Amino acid sequence: MIFEEKKIFKIFIDFDGTISTTDVGEEFFLKFGNKEKAREIVRRWIDKEINSRESWILLCETIKNYIPNEFENFIDSIKIDEHFKSFADLCNKNGFDIFIVSDGFNYYIDRILKNNGLDYIPRFYNRLEFGEKGEFIPVFPFPDEECKKCANCKRNHILNNSGDNEFTIFIGDGYSDTCPAQFCDFIFAKQSLLKFCEINRISFFPYSNFSDVKKRVESMLLKKKLKKRHQAELKRKEIYSLG
């Protein structure tokens, strides 16, 4: 499918390691939880011995002493990609909707976005609640009943927030991005997502930071015609037919 009229982009962006310069969720539990246990839990998740939801529950159990000031100071030390604001400005200028889709938690994502004047961006993520004894209680408001791999189904957010007359863009870096990226027309990938795309022969744009992404999107805007990725269209139609 080729569109010649004004280009309409819906842009879906991972947070940990994509907008933030580090995997905040992983670093958080390595710093404040039992480091050896946390590393083993992460390894089991990477090796697909446990799913994302199970890994978060286990990681939360490694936190024994919730000290708000220490935790918040750690979150406040997190840096974001220095070019992300410029990219967000480009999207706002052109009327492109951007969404943050994360398998991480509101606890740190909200604070980091607010620190950087970016808390206006819509976001879908998991939530952290706190028990009477300060224990971390993970809550997963966006699961998919038929797929248990991810705690937050990024694919569903893409399907629910885009239409056939729009081009979808996914920007990510990790294991939780491999499923949702397949449903988008244009993929910006690095690290684990890049390797996945290479192995599965999925077309993508490699990037190092959001300066690379911005330049590519600007060049896309100058093209007379853009073509949707056929495999993404097929995967979307497959899901719609099941519904």
Backbone bond lengths (Angstrom), bond angles and torsions (degrees), N, CA, C in turn:
res aa  C-N    CA-C-N  psi(-1)  N-CA   C-N-CA  omega(-1)  CA-C   N-CA-C  phi
1 M - - - 1.457 - - 1.531 109.13 -
2 I 1.335 117.07 129.23 1.461 122.05 -177.68 1.517 109.61 -120.54
3 F 1.346 116.45 134.83 1.459 121.43 178.86 1.520 110.07 -114.55
4 E 1.342 116.44 134.06 1.460 120.81 177.41 1.527 111.57 -106.98
5 E 1.326 117.39 -18.34 1.452 119.94 -177.40 1.529 110.20 -75.49
6 K 1.315 116.18 -174.75 1.458 120.56 -179.03 1.518 110.55 -52.97
7 K 1.313 115.21 132.74 1.463 120.69 -175.71 1.526 110.36 -78.72
8 I 1.319 115.39 129.71 1.458 121.90 179.12 1.523 107.77 -116.41
9 F 1.326 115.90 116.51 1.459 120.50 -179.29 1.522 110.94 -107.94
10 K 1.310 115.82 138.37 1.454 123.05 166.62 1.527 105.53 -113.40
11 I 1.325 116.17 122.14 1.455 120.75 -169.63 1.528 110.00 -117.60
12 F 1.326 115.18 124.69 1.461 122.19 -176.77 1.531 108.45 -116.25
13 I 1.331 115.41 126.78 1.460 120.16 -169.52 1.536 110.94 -128.44
14 D 1.313 115.37 128.71 1.456 121.59 171.84 1.532 108.53 -67.84
15 F 1.326 117.20 161.89 1.472 119.38 -179.83 1.530 112.65 -106.11
16 D 1.339 117.23 -64.19 1.469 120.88 -173.79 1.524 111.26 -64.59
17 G 1.321 115.87 119.28 1.457 120.73 178.82 1.516 113.94 80.72
18 T 1.335 116.38 -4.56 1.469 121.37 178.20 1.518 109.52 -111.63
19 I 1.333 116.68 -64.97 1.467 119.61 172.01 1.534 109.38 -78.76
20 S 1.315 116.66 -47.86 1.467 119.81 174.65 1.527 108.49 -79.27
21 T 1.317 116.60 153.29 1.465 120.06 -176.99 1.528 112.30 -81.54
22 T 1.320 117.21 -11.84 1.461 121.56 177.30 1.523 109.39 -132.70
23 D 1.318 116.04 165.52 1.462 121.30 174.16 1.523 106.66 -79.36
24 V 1.316 116.08 94.70 1.471 121.14 -172.06 1.525 111.64 -63.04
25 G 1.335 116.61 -44.51 1.457 119.74 -178.23 1.515 112.34 -58.39
26 E 1.330 116.16 -47.44 1.464 120.43 -179.85 1.522 111.05 -64.60
27 E 1.335 116.75 -46.59 1.464 120.84 -179.23 1.522 111.34 -63.11
28 F 1.311 116.50 -35.24 1.456 121.88 -179.23 1.528 110.86 -59.79
29 F 1.337 115.72 -49.02 1.467 119.15 -176.43 1.527 112.11 -76.75
30 L 1.326 117.00 -27.51 1.466 119.48 174.60 1.525 110.66 -68.14
31 K 1.329 116.18 -32.87 1.468 120.46 -177.85 1.524 112.37 -81.05
32 F 1.328 117.39 -42.66 1.462 120.16 -171.67 1.528 113.97 -106.22
33 G 1.321 117.48 -15.28 1.453 120.15 177.31 1.517 110.77 -96.66
34 N 1.320 116.00 -167.93 1.460 121.19 173.33 1.525 107.59 -76.31
35 K 1.334 117.05 112.12 1.461 121.55 -170.31 1.530 111.99 -60.44
36 E 1.322 117.22 -44.69 1.467 120.00 -178.47 1.523 110.91 -64.75
37 K 1.322 116.44 -44.19 1.464 120.18 178.84 1.525 110.63 -64.84
38 A 1.338 116.13 -42.24 1.466 120.37 -179.37 1.521 110.72 -61.53
39 R 1.329 117.32 -44.60 1.462 120.72 178.76 1.520 111.57 -61.51
40 E 1.315 117.12 -40.01 1.458 120.74 179.68 1.530 110.71 -67.24
41 I 1.333 117.02 -38.93 1.462 120.84 178.12 1.523 110.28 -63.99
42 V 1.322 117.00 -44.80 1.465 121.09 178.00 1.520 110.70 -61.35
43 R 1.338 116.77 -42.54 1.472 120.11 178.11 1.519 111.11 -60.16
44 R 1.321 117.02 -44.55 1.469 121.52 -179.24 1.536 110.62 -62.59
45 W 1.344 115.69 -36.16 1.470 119.41 178.09 1.524 110.80 -68.61
46 I 1.327 117.16 -45.47 1.460 121.04 179.26 1.525 110.86 -61.00
47 D 1.345 116.23 -38.39 1.469 121.11 179.80 1.527 113.01 -81.87
48 K 1.344 116.08 4.34 1.463 123.21 176.28 1.531 113.49 64.22
49 E 1.341 115.49 27.18 1.457 119.84 174.73 1.530 110.30 -78.38
50 I 1.330 116.57 -28.37 1.458 122.92 176.25 1.531 107.72 -134.69
51 N 1.323 116.09 157.41 1.465 118.02 178.96 1.524 110.37 -90.65
52 S 1.322 115.15 178.41 1.463 120.79 -175.16 1.528 112.15 -61.80
53 R 1.311 115.28 -44.34 1.471 119.73 -179.13 1.533 110.65 -60.35
54 E 1.326 116.23 -45.73 1.466 120.67 179.60 1.526 111.08 -63.19
55 S 1.325 116.44 -39.15 1.469 119.40 -178.62 1.522 110.98 -65.62
56 W 1.339 117.47 -40.35 1.459 119.66 -179.94 1.531 111.43 -66.81
57 I 1.315 116.27 -39.71 1.471 119.59 178.47 1.520 109.98 -61.00
58 L 1.340 116.58 -45.55 1.459 121.05 -179.86 1.524 111.44 -66.05
59 L 1.329 116.75 -39.83 1.463 119.86 179.37 1.524 111.25 -65.41
60 C 1.315 116.60 -39.39 1.465 119.72 178.77 1.530 111.36 -63.29
61 E 1.312 116.15 -30.85 1.469 120.27 179.46 1.519 112.24 -70.18
62 T 1.337 117.41 -16.11 1.470 120.05 179.06 1.531 111.99 -81.91
63 I 1.329 118.19 -10.58 1.462 122.02 177.92 1.523 108.85 -86.89
64 K 1.314 116.69 117.43 1.463 120.48 -176.56 1.528 113.37 -109.32
65 N 1.315 116.75 -29.30 1.460 119.58 -177.32 1.520 110.04 -129.52
66 Y 1.325 115.82 105.47 1.463 120.92 -179.75 1.517 109.15 -85.72
67 I 1.330 115.21 111.14 1.467 120.80 178.32 1.528 106.74 -116.42
68 P 1.333 117.59 98.47 1.470 121.30 -172.52 1.519 114.94 -49.17
69 N 1.324 118.15 -47.31 1.466 119.93 -176.31 1.523 112.43 -61.42
70 E 1.328 116.53 -43.58 1.469 120.22 -179.65 1.520 110.68 -65.45
71 F 1.305 115.77 -42.49 1.459 120.16 -179.04 1.529 110.50 -65.01
72 E 1.332 115.79 -44.33 1.469 119.80 -177.74 1.524 111.81 -69.08
73 N 1.331 117.23 -34.58 1.463 120.09 176.51 1.524 110.85 -63.64
74 F 1.316 116.10 -38.15 1.466 120.31 176.77 1.527 110.12 -63.18
75 I 1.328 116.24 -47.05 1.467 120.48 -179.57 1.529 110.66 -61.29
76 D 1.334 116.05 -40.46 1.472 120.27 -178.83 1.528 112.22 -68.00
77 S 1.324 117.50 -16.36 1.464 120.67 179.55 1.527 112.25 -85.02
78 I 1.327 117.21 -9.43 1.457 121.37 -176.11 1.521 110.97 -74.04
79 K 1.314 115.74 133.84 1.461 121.85 178.25 1.528 110.24 -100.22
80 I 1.327 115.32 150.67 1.462 119.66 172.79 1.526 108.88 -107.97
81 D 1.315 115.89 164.47 1.458 121.47 175.71 1.527 108.97 -53.17
82 E 1.320 116.63 124.03 1.469 120.46 -174.27 1.524 113.36 -64.53
83 H 1.328 117.51 -15.32 1.462 121.01 -178.91 1.538 112.81 -101.36
84 F 1.339 116.44 0.27 1.468 117.96 -175.29 1.523 112.54 -66.53
85 K 1.327 117.62 -40.90 1.466 120.17 -179.69 1.524 111.22 -59.52
86 S 1.316 116.15 -40.89 1.463 120.69 179.34 1.524 110.33 -63.72
87 F 1.322 116.04 -39.50 1.463 119.67 177.68 1.522 110.78 -66.39
88 A 1.341 116.71 -42.81 1.467 120.67 178.16 1.525 110.80 -61.49
89 D 1.322 116.78 -37.84 1.467 121.13 177.55 1.531 110.63 -62.85
90 L 1.331 116.57 -41.59 1.465 120.94 177.29 1.525 110.75 -59.08
91 C 1.324 116.24 -43.61 1.464 120.69 179.74 1.525 111.06 -64.45
92 N 1.317 116.28 -44.95 1.465 120.36 179.85 1.524 111.39 -63.28
93 K 1.318 116.87 -40.70 1.453 122.08 -179.31 1.522 111.31 -61.33
94 N 1.337 116.34 -35.84 1.465 121.37 -176.98 1.529 113.40 -97.15
95 G 1.328 115.92 3.48 1.460 119.49 177.67 1.514 114.59 73.08
96 F 1.348 116.56 26.50 1.457 120.46 178.91 1.524 110.01 -88.37
97 D 1.317 116.74 130.91 1.460 120.47 176.08 1.517 109.73 -76.10
98 I 1.333 116.39 131.97 1.454 120.55 174.58 1.523 108.42 -120.40
99 F 1.329 114.90 142.44 1.458 121.72 -179.90 1.521 108.60 -132.31
100 I 1.318 115.92 139.56 1.456 120.40 171.17 1.518 107.32 -94.56
101 V 1.318 116.62 125.32 1.464 122.05 178.21 1.525 107.07 -121.78
102 S 1.313 116.07 112.89 1.458 119.89 -171.96 1.518 111.99 -132.21
103 D 1.326 115.35 144.25 1.461 120.37 172.79 1.527 109.76 -91.75
104 G 1.343 115.77 9.67 1.453 121.27 176.65 1.518 111.61 -93.21
105 F 1.333 116.78 -156.82 1.464 121.38 -170.17 1.531 114.02 -120.44
106 N 1.325 113.98 147.59 1.466 121.61 176.96 1.522 111.74 -58.43
107 Y 1.331 117.35 -30.84 1.465 122.74 -173.38 1.525 111.67 -52.73
108 Y 1.325 117.09 -45.87 1.459 118.68 -179.43 1.529 113.04 -99.71
109 I 1.333 117.42 -30.04 1.468 119.76 -178.00 1.530 110.85 -64.20
110 D 1.334 116.99 -46.54 1.469 120.34 -179.32 1.527 111.16 -59.82
111 R 1.316 116.62 -43.75 1.463 120.38 -176.75 1.537 111.29 -67.09
112 I 1.336 115.88 -42.17 1.466 119.65 -179.61 1.524 110.47 -65.71
113 L 1.311 117.36 -42.25 1.471 120.29 178.64 1.520 110.73 -63.63
114 K 1.321 117.19 -43.19 1.470 120.70 179.31 1.520 110.69 -63.12
115 N 1.328 116.98 -40.87 1.464 120.96 179.23 1.524 111.87 -59.11
116 N 1.330 115.60 -26.89 1.460 120.51 -175.74 1.526 113.29 -108.80
117 G 1.338 116.78 12.68 1.462 120.59 177.79 1.513 113.70 67.18
118 L 1.339 116.65 30.49 1.464 121.10 -175.61 1.526 112.90 -120.61
119 D 1.320 116.36 14.62 1.460 119.02 -175.31 1.527 113.35 -75.93
120 Y 1.332 117.89 5.36 1.460 121.42 173.69 1.530 111.29 -81.03
121 I 1.324 117.55 -13.24 1.462 120.64 -175.52 1.529 109.91 -76.03
122 P 1.343 118.15 127.64 1.469 120.48 176.21 1.524 110.23 -61.01
123 R 1.338 116.74 144.18 1.454 119.37 -178.23 1.520 112.16 -147.49
124 F 1.305 113.99 148.41 1.457 122.73 177.55 1.523 107.08 -123.95
125 Y 1.332 116.77 125.06 1.462 120.30 -175.36 1.523 109.48 -157.93
126 N 1.325 115.74 178.06 1.453 121.58 172.33 1.533 108.27 -83.94
127 R 1.333 115.75 167.69 1.464 119.46 -177.33 1.528 110.59 -124.53
128 L 1.324 115.16 151.62 1.457 120.89 174.27 1.515 109.42 -114.54
129 E 1.311 115.84 130.13 1.450 121.38 172.21 1.522 107.83 -117.40
130 F 1.323 116.69 164.41 1.453 120.37 -174.90 1.526 110.11 -124.02
131 G 1.329 115.88 131.73 1.457 121.77 179.56 1.517 111.71 -78.85
132 E 1.300 116.14 177.81 1.463 121.56 -177.67 1.522 112.42 -62.92
133 K 1.323 116.54 -28.49 1.457 121.07 -179.80 1.525 112.19 -97.98
134 G 1.318 115.99 13.08 1.456 120.07 178.69 1.509 114.76 83.38
135 E 1.325 116.28 9.34 1.457 118.92 -179.84 1.527 110.88 -73.16
136 F 1.321 115.46 148.83 1.459 121.49 179.28 1.519 109.38 -83.69
137 I 1.331 115.40 129.45 1.466 120.70 178.89 1.530 107.94 -121.22
138 P 1.329 118.15 107.53 1.468 120.02 179.68 1.527 111.29 -76.55
139 V 1.320 116.19 138.92 1.465 122.44 178.78 1.527 107.03 -125.90
140 F 1.335 115.34 135.92 1.464 120.65 -174.45 1.533 110.24 -120.22
141 P 1.336 116.90 90.36 1.468 120.46 -175.28 1.519 115.21 -78.82
142 F 1.341 118.37 -11.31 1.460 120.07 -174.74 1.533 112.96 -128.05
143 P 1.327 117.70 56.96 1.473 119.06 177.45 1.525 110.39 -83.23
144 D 1.304 116.65 170.04 1.458 121.95 169.09 1.522 106.66 -115.43
145 E 1.320 116.92 125.01 1.460 121.10 -172.82 1.527 112.82 -64.37
146 E 1.338 117.18 -26.90 1.460 119.76 -176.22 1.526 113.02 -97.35
147 C 1.325 116.99 -9.65 1.470 120.96 -179.51 1.524 108.32 -129.64
148 K 1.310 116.25 123.48 1.462 120.66 -176.19 1.523 113.43 -106.10
149 K 1.330 117.71 8.42 1.461 120.23 -174.81 1.526 112.02 -67.26
150 C 1.331 116.68 -44.45 1.467 120.80 -175.33 1.524 111.13 -110.86
151 A 1.315 116.12 148.99 1.459 120.53 176.31 1.519 110.80 -74.02
152 N 1.325 116.28 -36.44 1.463 123.16 178.10 1.520 107.36 -119.16
153 C 1.327 117.39 115.55 1.469 120.72 -176.04 1.531 110.62 -78.29
154 K 1.317 115.70 96.65 1.463 120.75 -179.70 1.523 111.25 -65.33
155 R 1.308 116.35 -35.18 1.476 120.26 -179.97 1.517 110.68 -55.82
156 N 1.319 117.16 -45.16 1.466 120.18 -177.39 1.528 111.91 -64.19
157 H 1.332 117.52 -34.52 1.460 119.99 178.02 1.527 110.31 -65.93
158 I 1.316 116.89 -35.51 1.463 120.79 177.48 1.524 110.28 -66.85
159 L 1.315 116.48 -47.57 1.461 120.94 -178.68 1.529 111.55 -64.81
160 N 1.319 116.95 -36.67 1.470 121.01 -176.70 1.530 113.82 -79.68
161 N 1.319 116.44 -14.82 1.463 119.33 -174.63 1.522 113.88 -122.49
162 S 1.317 116.91 23.89 1.464 120.65 177.34 1.522 109.27 -149.11
163 G 1.346 115.19 159.08 1.461 120.19 -178.27 1.506 112.28 -131.56
164 D 1.320 116.54 175.21 1.462 121.97 -176.21 1.527 113.34 -64.12
165 N 1.330 117.09 -24.09 1.468 120.23 -178.31 1.523 112.53 -91.29
166 E 1.330 116.50 10.82 1.460 121.19 -178.07 1.526 110.98 -121.91
167 F 1.319 115.98 149.20 1.454 121.48 173.34 1.524 108.25 -92.31
168 T 1.312 116.51 133.13 1.459 120.69 179.12 1.523 110.27 -103.87
169 I 1.315 114.61 138.83 1.462 121.94 178.56 1.520 108.48 -124.65
170 F 1.329 116.06 134.71 1.465 120.03 175.57 1.520 108.74 -121.06
171 I 1.344 115.64 136.13 1.457 121.70 -179.60 1.525 107.98 -127.13
172 G 1.332 116.80 118.48 1.457 118.61 -177.21 1.511 113.46 -160.44
173 D 1.349 113.64 -175.41 1.468 118.31 -175.39 1.525 114.29 -146.36
174 G 1.338 118.37 -13.78 1.454 118.54 -166.88 1.513 116.84 -121.55
175 Y 1.335 114.35 -173.73 1.456 121.80 -177.32 1.526 111.85 -63.60
176 S 1.329 117.30 -36.92 1.467 119.47 -178.19 1.521 112.34 -73.62
177 D 1.333 116.38 -4.15 1.472 120.80 -179.68 1.524 112.82 -96.75
178 T 1.326 117.32 -10.11 1.464 119.93 -173.49 1.527 112.96 -67.10
179 C 1.327 117.00 -34.89 1.472 119.73 178.00 1.525 111.75 -74.00
180 P 1.335 120.04 -56.80 1.471 119.46 -175.25 1.519 113.84 -62.21
181 A 1.324 117.44 -32.62 1.462 119.90 -178.60 1.521 111.73 -59.60
182 Q 1.321 116.94 -32.13 1.464 120.94 -176.77 1.524 112.78 -66.75
183 F 1.323 117.22 -15.69 1.462 121.18 -177.97 1.527 112.27 -98.50
184 C 1.337 116.40 6.50 1.467 120.41 -177.27 1.527 111.73 -110.96
185 D 1.324 115.10 154.28 1.463 121.41 -176.91 1.522 112.67 -75.26
186 F 1.325 115.95 -35.27 1.460 120.44 -179.87 1.524 108.66 -131.02
187 I 1.319 115.65 133.08 1.455 121.49 -176.58 1.522 109.74 -121.71
188 F 1.337 115.40 129.43 1.456 121.13 171.26 1.527 106.40 -108.14
189 A 1.325 116.59 121.08 1.461 119.67 -170.59 1.523 112.67 -133.75
190 K 1.327 114.46 147.25 1.457 121.86 169.35 1.528 107.93 -145.88
191 Q 1.306 116.74 167.95 1.455 124.01 176.44 1.536 111.94 52.87
192 S 1.315 118.30 -128.60 1.464 121.33 -173.05 1.522 112.73 -62.50
193 L 1.317 117.14 -37.49 1.464 119.94 179.50 1.526 110.23 -66.62
194 L 1.310 116.91 -39.25 1.468 121.12 177.95 1.526 110.28 -60.87
195 K 1.335 117.14 -46.75 1.467 121.01 -179.99 1.527 110.97 -61.48
196 F 1.338 115.58 -40.20 1.461 120.03 178.77 1.526 110.80 -61.61
197 C 1.325 116.22 -45.60 1.460 120.54 -179.64 1.528 111.14 -63.64
198 E 1.321 116.99 -39.85 1.461 120.57 178.80 1.520 111.12 -63.91
199 I 1.324 116.72 -47.41 1.464 121.40 -178.16 1.520 111.53 -62.93
200 N 1.336 116.23 -37.76 1.462 120.62 -175.91 1.532 113.40 -97.61
201 R 1.325 116.03 9.40 1.460 122.49 176.58 1.529 112.57 54.38
202 I 1.315 114.18 46.26 1.461 121.75 176.25 1.528 107.97 -100.05
203 S 1.305 117.83 127.75 1.463 120.51 -178.23 1.530 110.55 -67.15
204 F 1.328 115.43 139.55 1.460 120.26 -177.71 1.522 109.35 -158.04
205 F 1.330 114.54 166.39 1.463 122.00 172.41 1.521 107.67 -108.56
206 P 1.320 118.56 122.06 1.469 118.81 173.58 1.528 109.91 -73.15
207 Y 1.308 117.49 148.94 1.464 120.59 177.39 1.519 109.88 -148.17
208 S 1.309 115.69 154.57 1.461 121.41 175.47 1.520 111.19 -104.79
209 N 1.355 115.27 -35.83 1.460 120.86 179.77 1.530 108.77 -154.35
210 F 1.330 115.66 -178.92 1.463 118.96 -174.54 1.528 113.33 -75.47
211 S 1.305 117.35 -8.93 1.462 119.17 171.23 1.533 108.80 -66.78
212 D 1.330 116.47 -41.18 1.468 121.20 176.87 1.524 110.66 -62.55
213 V 1.328 116.08 -43.21 1.467 120.75 -178.83 1.524 110.15 -64.71
214 K 1.316 116.31 -44.97 1.469 120.63 -178.74 1.520 111.32 -59.88
215 K 1.318 116.79 -46.24 1.463 120.62 -179.42 1.524 111.34 -60.88
216 R 1.327 116.24 -41.47 1.467 119.94 -179.74 1.521 111.18 -67.01
217 V 1.329 117.87 -43.45 1.463 121.04 179.29 1.530 110.15 -64.06
218 E 1.319 117.32 -40.27 1.463 120.77 177.69 1.530 110.59 -61.19
219 S 1.327 117.52 -39.25 1.466 120.46 178.08 1.522 111.15 -68.92
220 M 1.333 117.23 -32.88 1.462 121.42 177.03 1.524 110.59 -65.82
221 L 1.328 115.77 -34.90 1.461 119.96 -179.98 1.522 112.17 -67.21
222 L 1.325 116.83 -25.34 1.456 121.32 -178.14 1.530 112.75 -84.45
223 K 1.319 116.39 -14.47 1.459 119.16 -179.33 1.524 110.95 -74.95
224 K 1.316 115.80 142.99 1.463 120.28 179.96 1.522 111.21 -70.05
225 K 1.327 115.37 -36.00 1.462 119.62 -177.29 1.524 110.06 -133.38
226 L 1.303 115.27 142.79 1.453 121.32 172.37 1.523 108.15 -127.28
227 K 1.302 115.14 143.29 1.460 119.59 -178.10 1.516 110.34 -114.53
228 K 1.332 115.45 133.36 1.455 119.95 176.78 1.528 110.03 -67.47
229 R 1.308 116.37 149.50 1.467 120.88 178.38 1.522 109.04 -75.04
230 H 1.320 115.86 120.33 1.458 121.01 -171.50 1.525 112.50 -60.03
231 Q 1.321 117.21 -42.53 1.468 119.84 -178.52 1.522 111.57 -64.75
232 A 1.330 116.90 -33.39 1.467 120.11 177.06 1.527 110.50 -67.14
233 E 1.335 116.09 -40.89 1.466 120.20 177.52 1.520 111.04 -60.48
234 L 1.328 116.21 -42.74 1.463 120.37 -179.43 1.524 111.20 -64.54
235 K 1.318 116.97 -41.47 1.467 120.06 -179.12 1.521 110.94 -67.82
236 R 1.324 117.04 -36.99 1.456 120.08 177.56 1.535 110.57 -65.72
237 K 1.331 116.40 -44.98 1.460 121.08 179.92 1.526 111.13 -61.95
238 E 1.329 115.53 -36.26 1.465 120.50 179.50 1.528 110.56 -62.19
239 I 1.330 116.40 -44.03 1.472 120.48 179.38 1.515 110.68 -67.37
240 Y 1.348 117.28 -43.45 1.463 120.45 179.70 1.527 111.42 -60.95
241 S 1.342 116.41 -37.43 1.469 120.16 -178.97 1.525 111.20 -67.03
242 L 1.328 116.11 -30.61 1.458 120.17 179.19 1.526 111.07 -73.42
243 G 1.357 114.69 -26.75 1.468 119.03 -178.66 1.505 111.99 -76.61
